[in-house]
Amino acid sequence: VQLQASGGGYVQVGDSLRLACKASVRTFTEYVVSWFRQSPGKEREFIGIISWSGSSKYYADSVKGRTTISRDNTKNTAYLQINAMKPEDTGVYYCAADSRHSNFEYYSKNYDMGHWGKGTLVTVSS
């Protein structure tokens, strides 16, 4: 499966941002989708993950409350929305997908993704 993240760019502090992750695959519903980001000088950070149908979601504590992950299986696309953007949200955002496991709880604890997109850069300016 190929993944392409889009929607990055420059935003102001306090703005909202929605990123999209388009998957080139016949059976998108077989994949969980997760989002990560890597900020300058930091390791890649898990943001959240959504289950195959979209009925279950899990978020990192650092973004919980102002982040929403969703998906539209008819469009083979997952989304990440972050509200009230902060300068520390600056970074390269990646989407990833996996279909090897059937237990969503496993994914929410292990972030074990087999397919990765190239990332999209988000810069938050004050």
Buried (B, 14 or more C-beta within 10 A) or exposed (E): BEBBBBBBEEBEEEBEBEBBBBBEBEEBEEBBBBBBBBBEEEEBBBBBBBBBEBEBBBBBEEBEEBBBBBBEBEEBBBBBBBBEBEEEBBBBBBBBBBBEEEEBEEBBEEBEBEBBBEBBEBBBEE
